[in-house]
Amino acid sequence: YHRGHYKIARDTLDLSLKLNPKRWASWQNLGLAFSKLDDVDRATNSFINYFQYSTNKHTAKRKLYHWANDSNLSLKKAAINAIQQLGI
């Protein structure tokens, strides 16, 4: 992901979540990868799962609001959608 290999990151994180579907960090990173691939719907769903499985809701909420102000339009849309759907 950090090297710009978003499709590889997406596929690897997907496999990771098959092993542990409640791992919040993988959902967070998957959402970020989907946003880089301009897949707002899947990024939104990933961010919703990220928040729901997060062990620290305050930090997860703060990150979502931070991303809602990002310059990356896909990331911004996905974060706003997740915030609205979660009602936070």
C-alpha positions in Angstrom: 0.0 0.0 0.0 2.7 2.5 1.0 4.6 1.8 -2.2 1.5 2.5 -4.4 0.6 -1.2 -5.0 -3.0 -0.8 -4.2 -4.4 -3.8 -6.1 -1.8 -6.1 -4.4 -2.6 -4.5 -1.0 -6.3 -5.0 -1.7 -5.9 -8.7 -2.5 -3.5 -9.3 0.4 -5.8 -7.6 2.9 -8.8 -9.5 1.5 -6.9 -12.7 2.3 -6.0 -11.5 5.7 -9.7 -10.8 6.5 -10.7 -14.3 5.4 -8.4 -15.5 8.3 -9.6 -12.9 10.8 -12.7 -11.0 9.6 -12.8 -8.9 12.8 -9.3 -7.4 12.5 -10.1 -3.7 12.5 -6.6 -2.6 11.1 -7.1 -4.7 8.0 -10.5 -3.1 7.4 -9.0 0.3 7.8 -6.2 -0.4 5.4 -8.5 -2.1 2.9 -10.7 1.0 2.9 -7.6 3.2 2.2 -6.6 0.9 -0.7 -10.1 0.9 -2.1 -10.1 4.7 -1.9 -6.9 4.9 -3.9 -8.5 2.6 -6.5 -11.5 5.0 -6.6 -13.9 2.4 -5.4 -15.9 4.5 -3.0 -18.6 1.9 -2.2 -16.1 -0.7 -1.1 -14.1 1.9 0.8 -17.2 3.0 2.6 -18.1 -0.6 3.6 -14.5 -1.2 4.7 -14.6 1.9 6.9 -17.9 0.9 8.4 -16.4 -2.5 9.3 -13.3 -0.7 10.6 -15.3 1.4 13.0 -17.6 -1.5 14.1 -14.6 -3.8 14.9 -12.4 -1.0 16.3 -11.4 -1.4 19.9 -11.1 2.3 20.3 -14.2 4.0 18.9 -13.0 7.5 19.7 -9.8 7.1 17.6 -11.7 5.4 14.8 -14.3 8.2 14.7 -11.5 10.8 14.8 -9.8 9.1 11.8 -13.0 9.0 9.8 -13.5 12.7 10.4 -9.9 13.4 9.4 -10.4 11.4 6.2 -13.7 13.3 5.5 -11.5 16.4 5.1 -8.8 14.8 2.9 -7.9 16.1 -0.5 -8.3 12.6 -2.1 -11.9 12.9 -3.3 -12.6 9.1 -3.1 -11.3 8.9 0.5 -13.3 12.0 1.4 -16.6 10.6 -0.1 -16.1 7.1 1.5 -15.4 8.6 5.0 -18.4 10.9 4.7 -20.6 8.0 3.6 -19.4 5.8 6.5 -20.0 8.6 9.0 -23.5 9.1 7.7 -24.3 5.4 7.6 -22.9 4.9 11.1 -24.7 7.9 12.5 -21.7 9.2 14.2 
